[in-house]
Amino acid sequence: MSSTPLGFAIVGTGMIANFHAQAIAQTPGARLAGLVSRSPDKAKEFAAKHSIPLVVPTVEELCRQPGIDVVSVATPSGAHLEPALAAIAAGKHLVIEKPLEITPERADRIISAAEKSGVKAAAIFQGRFGAGAQKVKAAIAASRLGRLVLASACIKWHRPASYYTGWKGLLALDGGAVLINQSIHGLDLLQWFAGLPEEVFCLTTRRVHTGIEGEDTAAATLRFPDGALGAIEATTAAWPGWSRRIEICGEHGSICLEDDNIVRWDFAKAEPGDDAIRNAGPDNALGSGAGNPSAISTVGHQRQIQDLVEAIRDNRAPAIDIREGRKAVALVHALYTSAKTGRPVSLA
């Protein structure tokens, strides 16, 4: 392929769109080429901030312009489907912010269209690109933990009441609240490490943010296909917000990951490099959204966008394609179904 930088266009001007814009600008082989927004004032401000040369009101108009190779969808979660389908119809590659969509059915429509068209499409889960997460994944793949016993995620975060204005917490656009929005990064890592559970049982409630439609607190138990068990605890109502914690425990070893920092790395059989991992200082390259959603960094997005650029150049699948992105949506959907029905739900 040509070495000319790929032209990226962003759909949306909200907080996460700024992270996409900064990450694209930092990525070799990529350039900011366009912006889609229905709000002229917001579009003007956003385009000026990020030096974007082209602003249009629709994805269809955007895709008729020369120099657009990749469309980055950074709209509210329940509004990913329509711009994604429009970009796919025009043959454009895609980056879609988490979650892929708010239901498996809407996600499947994107997947079906993308696979039929042959475009590359990446689902944002930048936590997988963290150095700590990569080490955990490698240890599990090498069977260092043996048979898994427990695999759990705790996302005990804080959001002020002012956070829940606009589309946040609305079922139609957010799909729910703490599970599908804040927790989904941790849930994706959990299932990436341990696999998707085969059965879940979930309870949800609104303890503090009582004016939203979704849940601000959830707890769930998990059963994995190999017999391991697990748990999820999630909230946006806990002051001041603690680091996300993922614990993977097995017969021969156990690991605890806080944000992207390995805080426990314990194995019955030592290997070279274990002490270096245990003694490494904090790695806060990815930042943390525990108490402030804007406190994440652009590093994770940049790493993932770099991977997509290389995937397009090398004609391979992105490291996190949209079928991978669907898994966390399926897990969250099962949790919500269980909470609604009061029964365990199978993901088979």
Phi, psi and omega in degrees: 000162177298149176273002177300134180304141178287135179276119179257139173236141183253136173255112182117155181227018181282190184303312185290333176298327176297322177293320176299314183298315180295319181294318178298315181297333182270356188263119173300137181088005179229152175214147176283119187238344184195165180215137175245125176204141178272356179254106182302320182294313180295320180297317181298315181294315182295314181297321179293320181298322187250010178055051180265124189279340187234127177231126179223161184274344183224155177294323180301315178293320178304313187288349175275351182274147177288153173085010177257116181251326186226135176250126180257114184268112182231036176276175171306151190306318182279008178237030177275327188301307189295310177295327178296314180295322179295318179293318179298317180301331179269002177080022181267145173288165189225145161238126181238122178298153179292154340288163180308314170200182187266352173221154176301325182295316179291323175297320181296328178294321176294314182300313181300313182295317182294318182291326177292325183276337181083011178282157174274137181218125181249139176257124184291116166215074190294343179300332179292342181269003177286147181298321179294313179299322179296322178292319178299312180301318181295320179295319179293318179296329178276003178064027180292335181273350185068210178292127178290143182249309180223139177221115191222156178226134175238122178234088184252086190249171178233135169227135178287165179301327182295340178296325185271061170240161183072227188269348184295131179084358177273137183296322184290330185245333178259338180081354185158227177208257193298324182291312186275340182260285186288319189280344192295332175297314178294322179292324176295316178298318180302312182286334175293322179284310191254351186091163178291136172299154174269341180209141178226152170226127190226145169239141176227158178202173171241104184269321185237313182273072189282350182271355181270165179275329180274191184262144172257355181213139179211150173218140184213152170249150186230145170236125182266159184302330181274001179103347176296155179244170179193180182210155173231131169235129185213140175200156166244019186245014185252114177282140357265003186101115180261161176303140174299134182236131175235126181243126176238114187240133181223178185293334183245358180181160180217146182226141172235127180245120175251119195050242176249021181258127175280113183255342170223133182215082192241122182225143178295326180245115182287152175226155176304137180100344181298315181297322179296321178292316181294326186265359180295144177286174180300139174245101183255030183301325182273348183073186181212136177262020187301316182242350184208116184297336181272004181273001171288165178255175177274356187299313181297315177298319181296318178298320182287321177292324175300318178298320179294317177304314180292324178296320178293315179297320185267358181055052176233171176286146173297156179302322175238091179277179188286340171292321173296318180297333180291332187300316179293326176297318179296320179295313180297319179300319178295320178298315179295321179296319178297316180297323181288320185268341184074021183229158172296149181234135179270141174259007183302000000 
